[in-house]
Each structure stands twice: as C-alpha cells, then as structure tokens.
Amino acid sequence: MVCNLSSLQIAVSGKNFNHSARDAWELFQSTGVEALVAYDCSGAVLLMCTLLGGLITGTCSGVWTWIKASDRVIMVGFTAMLMGMILVGLAMVVVESAVTSIYICYAEDPLLIHRWDAEFFNQMSETLHQRLQHRSARAREVFTHNQLDGHI
C-alpha cells in the first residue's frame, strides 16, 4: 500500500523511493489511516479469488481434457490453472490499486472521498473512528498492565 503511494510521489515530485515510502507512512500515521490499513483484508480476499480462478480454470480444462485425451490431463490441467491464476491475478491487481488509491485519497484529502460518495465517506470515517478508539483502549490496557507489573 505504501509502495503505491511511494511510486506516486516518485513520479510526481521526483523523490527517491526510501524518502517517498517514509513520507507515505508518515502521512498514514498522521491521519490515522494506518489503523484502517492494518485491518484491511482485501489483499487476502483478492488472493483467494486468484487461487479460486486458477482452480476453476484448471478443473474445467482437466475435465475437458479427460474427455478428449485422458493421457494429458495433468499437464493441461496444471498449465490451465497457472494461466487462469495469472489472468485473474492481473484483474485483481487493478482492484488492489483501486483500494490503495482510496486509502491514499482519504489520507491526503478526506473531502475528496466525501465529494465522490458521501455515504462511503461516512462509513470509512466511522470505521476509522472505531479502529482508533479500539487502538487507544488497547494501548491504555497495555500501559495499565505494564504499570501494575512494574509495581509488583
């Protein structure tokens, strides 16, 4: 996620990658968006979609090959599975870039998201608020626990 923002900053401002990655992470931390990124499971879902696409492609090709030429099922099935994973993976990269872009836009200018879709903005803001409250409560709990351990 930070990588995409770094690439954007490299292209726009000519910064080096390390400086851009640090700036991106600082932007996420200063706005609290890293709390959303930490709970983001879109990458796992997209990976599962890629694997599922490969399995469906491999299975369908394997069944078709079994009917036509049963001695080549494994070769055709595995090849089709890899090709299916590559093609579905290419489509999932577009979706992942869109998710990353939404986080970046929200971190840089939340009103941009509000102008685009007010309801979505409200959902993101509420989720961010909940995550930040949870993180604060957890930090207080850990701090209190450590203080108690220090006194014992």
MODELLER restraints for C-alpha pairs under 7 A, 6 or more apart:
rsr = mdl.restraints
at = mdl.atoms
rsr.add(forms.Gaussian(group=physical.xy_distance, feature=features.Distance(at['CA:1:A'], at['CA:100:A']), mean=5.68, stdev=0.5))
rsr.add(forms.Gaussian(group=physical.xy_distance, feature=features.Distance(at['CA:2:A'], at['CA:21:A']), mean=6.06, stdev=0.5))
rsr.add(forms.Gaussian(group=physical.xy_distance, feature=features.Distance(at['CA:2:A'], at['CA:24:A']), mean=5.84, stdev=0.5))
rsr.add(forms.Gaussian(group=physical.xy_distance, feature=features.Distance(at['CA:2:A'], at['CA:25:A']), mean=6.37, stdev=0.5))
rsr.add(forms.Gaussian(group=physical.xy_distance, feature=features.Distance(at['CA:3:A'], at['CA:21:A']), mean=6.43, stdev=0.5))
rsr.add(forms.Gaussian(group=physical.xy_distance, feature=features.Distance(at['CA:5:A'], at['CA:24:A']), mean=6.05, stdev=0.5))
rsr.add(forms.Gaussian(group=physical.xy_distance, feature=features.Distance(at['CA:5:A'], at['CA:104:A']), mean=6.82, stdev=0.5))
rsr.add(forms.Gaussian(group=physical.xy_distance, feature=features.Distance(at['CA:6:A'], at['CA:17:A']), mean=6.20, stdev=0.5))
rsr.add(forms.Gaussian(group=physical.xy_distance, feature=features.Distance(at['CA:6:A'], at['CA:20:A']), mean=4.64, stdev=0.5))
rsr.add(forms.Gaussian(group=physical.xy_distance, feature=features.Distance(at['CA:6:A'], at['CA:21:A']), mean=4.89, stdev=0.5))
rsr.add(forms.Gaussian(group=physical.xy_distance, feature=features.Distance(at['CA:6:A'], at['CA:24:A']), mean=6.25, stdev=0.5))
rsr.add(forms.Gaussian(group=physical.xy_distance, feature=features.Distance(at['CA:9:A'], at['CA:15:A']), mean=6.58, stdev=0.5))
rsr.add(forms.Gaussian(group=physical.xy_distance, feature=features.Distance(at['CA:9:A'], at['CA:20:A']), mean=6.00, stdev=0.5))
rsr.add(forms.Gaussian(group=physical.xy_distance, feature=features.Distance(at['CA:10:A'], at['CA:16:A']), mean=6.18, stdev=0.5))
rsr.add(forms.Gaussian(group=physical.xy_distance, feature=features.Distance(at['CA:10:A'], at['CA:17:A']), mean=6.60, stdev=0.5))
rsr.add(forms.Gaussian(group=physical.xy_distance, feature=features.Distance(at['CA:10:A'], at['CA:20:A']), mean=6.59, stdev=0.5))
rsr.add(forms.Gaussian(group=physical.xy_distance, feature=features.Distance(at['CA:27:A'], at['CA:107:A']), mean=6.69, stdev=0.5))
rsr.add(forms.Gaussian(group=physical.xy_distance, feature=features.Distance(at['CA:28:A'], at['CA:34:A']), mean=5.10, stdev=0.5))
rsr.add(forms.Gaussian(group=physical.xy_distance, feature=features.Distance(at['CA:28:A'], at['CA:107:A']), mean=6.14, stdev=0.5))
rsr.add(forms.Gaussian(group=physical.xy_distance, feature=features.Distance(at['CA:31:A'], at['CA:107:A']), mean=5.95, stdev=0.5))
rsr.add(forms.Gaussian(group=physical.xy_distance, feature=features.Distance(at['CA:33:A'], at['CA:107:A']), mean=6.17, stdev=0.5))
rsr.add(forms.Gaussian(group=physical.xy_distance, feature=features.Distance(at['CA:35:A'], at['CA:128:A']), mean=6.85, stdev=0.5))
rsr.add(forms.Gaussian(group=physical.xy_distance, feature=features.Distance(at['CA:35:A'], at['CA:131:A']), mean=6.03, stdev=0.5))
rsr.add(forms.Gaussian(group=physical.xy_distance, feature=features.Distance(at['CA:35:A'], at['CA:132:A']), mean=6.56, stdev=0.5))
rsr.add(forms.Gaussian(group=physical.xy_distance, feature=features.Distance(at['CA:36:A'], at['CA:128:A']), mean=6.03, stdev=0.5))
rsr.add(forms.Gaussian(group=physical.xy_distance, feature=features.Distance(at['CA:36:A'], at['CA:131:A']), mean=6.96, stdev=0.5))
rsr.add(forms.Gaussian(group=physical.xy_distance, feature=features.Distance(at['CA:43:A'], at['CA:96:A']), mean=6.96, stdev=0.5))
rsr.add(forms.Gaussian(group=physical.xy_distance, feature=features.Distance(at['CA:46:A'], at['CA:92:A']), mean=6.00, stdev=0.5))
rsr.add(forms.Gaussian(group=physical.xy_distance, feature=features.Distance(at['CA:50:A'], at['CA:85:A']), mean=5.35, stdev=0.5))
rsr.add(forms.Gaussian(group=physical.xy_distance, feature=features.Distance(at['CA:50:A'], at['CA:88:A']), mean=5.33, stdev=0.5))
rsr.add(forms.Gaussian(group=physical.xy_distance, feature=features.Distance(at['CA:50:A'], at['CA:89:A']), mean=5.27, stdev=0.5))
rsr.add(forms.Gaussian(group=physical.xy_distance, feature=features.Distance(at['CA:51:A'], at['CA:85:A']), mean=6.10, stdev=0.5))
rsr.add(forms.Gaussian(group=physical.xy_distance, feature=features.Distance(at['CA:53:A'], at['CA:84:A']), mean=5.93, stdev=0.5))
rsr.add(forms.Gaussian(group=physical.xy_distance, feature=features.Distance(at['CA:53:A'], at['CA:85:A']), mean=5.95, stdev=0.5))
rsr.add(forms.Gaussian(group=physical.xy_distance, feature=features.Distance(at['CA:53:A'], at['CA:88:A']), mean=6.14, stdev=0.5))
rsr.add(forms.Gaussian(group=physical.xy_distance, feature=features.Distance(at['CA:54:A'], at['CA:81:A']), mean=4.35, stdev=0.5))
rsr.add(forms.Gaussian(group=physical.xy_distance, feature=features.Distance(at['CA:54:A'], at['CA:82:A']), mean=6.20, stdev=0.5))
rsr.add(forms.Gaussian(group=physical.xy_distance, feature=features.Distance(at['CA:54:A'], at['CA:84:A']), mean=4.41, stdev=0.5))
rsr.add(forms.Gaussian(group=physical.xy_distance, feature=features.Distance(at['CA:54:A'], at['CA:85:A']), mean=4.25, stdev=0.5))
rsr.add(forms.Gaussian(group=physical.xy_distance, feature=features.Distance(at['CA:55:A'], at['CA:81:A']), mean=5.76, stdev=0.5))
rsr.add(forms.Gaussian(group=physical.xy_distance, feature=features.Distance(at['CA:57:A'], at['CA:80:A']), mean=5.93, stdev=0.5))
rsr.add(forms.Gaussian(group=physical.xy_distance, feature=features.Distance(at['CA:57:A'], at['CA:81:A']), mean=5.46, stdev=0.5))
rsr.add(forms.Gaussian(group=physical.xy_distance, feature=features.Distance(at['CA:57:A'], at['CA:84:A']), mean=5.56, stdev=0.5))
rsr.add(forms.Gaussian(group=physical.xy_distance, feature=features.Distance(at['CA:58:A'], at['CA:77:A']), mean=4.49, stdev=0.5))
rsr.add(forms.Gaussian(group=physical.xy_distance, feature=features.Distance(at['CA:58:A'], at['CA:78:A']), mean=6.03, stdev=0.5))
rsr.add(forms.Gaussian(group=physical.xy_distance, feature=features.Distance(at['CA:58:A'], at['CA:80:A']), mean=4.86, stdev=0.5))
rsr.add(forms.Gaussian(group=physical.xy_distance, feature=features.Distance(at['CA:58:A'], at['CA:81:A']), mean=3.99, stdev=0.5))
rsr.add(forms.Gaussian(group=physical.xy_distance, feature=features.Distance(at['CA:59:A'], at['CA:77:A']), mean=6.39, stdev=0.5))
rsr.add(forms.Gaussian(group=physical.xy_distance, feature=features.Distance(at['CA:61:A'], at['CA:76:A']), mean=6.72, stdev=0.5))
rsr.add(forms.Gaussian(group=physical.xy_distance, feature=features.Distance(at['CA:61:A'], at['CA:77:A']), mean=5.58, stdev=0.5))
rsr.add(forms.Gaussian(group=physical.xy_distance, feature=features.Distance(at['CA:61:A'], at['CA:80:A']), mean=6.42, stdev=0.5))
rsr.add(forms.Gaussian(group=physical.xy_distance, feature=features.Distance(at['CA:62:A'], at['CA:73:A']), mean=5.20, stdev=0.5))
rsr.add(forms.Gaussian(group=physical.xy_distance, feature=features.Distance(at['CA:62:A'], at['CA:76:A']), mean=6.32, stdev=0.5))
rsr.add(forms.Gaussian(group=physical.xy_distance, feature=features.Distance(at['CA:62:A'], at['CA:77:A']), mean=4.45, stdev=0.5))
rsr.add(forms.Gaussian(group=physical.xy_distance, feature=features.Distance(at['CA:65:A'], at['CA:72:A']), mean=6.83, stdev=0.5))
rsr.add(forms.Gaussian(group=physical.xy_distance, feature=features.Distance(at['CA:65:A'], at['CA:73:A']), mean=5.47, stdev=0.5))
rsr.add(forms.Gaussian(group=physical.xy_distance, feature=features.Distance(at['CA:66:A'], at['CA:73:A']), mean=5.70, stdev=0.5))
rsr.add(forms.Gaussian(group=physical.xy_distance, feature=features.Distance(at['CA:105:A'], at['CA:112:A']), mean=6.78, stdev=0.5))
rsr.add(forms.Gaussian(group=physical.xy_distance, feature=features.Distance(at['CA:105:A'], at['CA:113:A']), mean=6.95, stdev=0.5))
rsr.add(forms.Gaussian(group=physical.xy_distance, feature=features.Distance(at['CA:106:A'], at['CA:113:A']), mean=6.32, stdev=0.5))
rsr.add(forms.Gaussian(group=physical.xy_distance, feature=features.Distance(at['CA:113:A'], at['CA:121:A']), mean=5.71, stdev=0.5))
rsr.add(forms.Gaussian(group=physical.xy_distance, feature=features.Distance(at['CA:114:A'], at['CA:121:A']), mean=5.08, stdev=0.5))
